[in-house]
Amino acid sequence: NRGHIVASASSIEKELKKHFECNRSANAKAAAIVGDVLAMRIKVEGIPLIHSNIQKELDKGFGKRHKIWALINSLRSRGVNIIDDAGL
């Protein structure tokens, strides 16, 4: 697909917000929910695998690490094949 966005999910989506505990959208549980929805959307689009640079995302800030791993683990547990361009 040459780097085009074909599926996305965000914690600010109205349908996702109602699943967050106490309306908290910036924690690991929320990231996992976003990952679940993104995984479903990736599968609907028929995308066999995605590329990501996980290390680049981790380097953005220590406070975000748990959310990044929650998202990645959620995608993987839902069967999304992730090619990590950083080799993690």
Protein Blocks (a to p, Z undefined) as FASTA:
>chain_A
ZZpafbdcdfkbmklmmmpghhiabbfklmmmmmmmmmmmmmmnopabdcddfklmmmno
mklmmmmmmmmmmmmmnopacddfkoZZ
